Amino acid sequence: MSSSLRRLTRCAVLTALALALSVAEGLVPLTILFPLPGLRLGLANLVTVYALCRLSGREALLILAARCLLGALLGGNLMALAFSLTGGLLALGVMALLLRCSFLSLFGVSIAGAAAHNTGQILAAMAVLGSRAPLVYLPPLLLCSLVTGAVTGGASMLLVHRIPLPGDIKS
């Protein structure tokens, strides 16, 4: 199998995994623990972090964009695309930059990514509503991102360090 076909296949599988995680986490009502509408754990971020660490920023971007687009289409809510894509792109950019900092672990990078994602969603809400009112929602979201980012950060550390790419496995 050619190298480009292998990379395309990896991206497709990771996109499907990210989409499945995104759909699955929609079934877990975090609002029972944290009464904030729309709060999610961010399990799809596991795939983004894995792709950033194991593939490339370009491939992580393609996986993120495909997941957001497919998620909005499957969910029947194209308005959600603006929120998920804005949050996802900001999180991806922040995490890509912070992964270059040797003093930060994936744990810290994931927490920063969760905070950036929430910030991006608030920015999208402000743009859609044409108002600064959604800023009131940002502090509680950032507080929750410490918890959600820590959970996904811990899982990301396990994934990246223990699950090699299929081409890295020695037969």
Protein Blocks (a to p, Z undefined) as FASTA:
>chain_A
ZZklmmmmmmmmmmmmmmmmmmmmmmpcfklmmccehiaehlmmmmmmmmmmmmcmklmm
mmmmmmmmmmmmmnopaklmmmmmmmmmmmmmmmmmmmmpmkbcfklmmmmmmmmmmmmm
mmmmmmmnopaklmmmmmmmmmmmmmmmmmmmmmmmmmmmmmccfklpcZZ
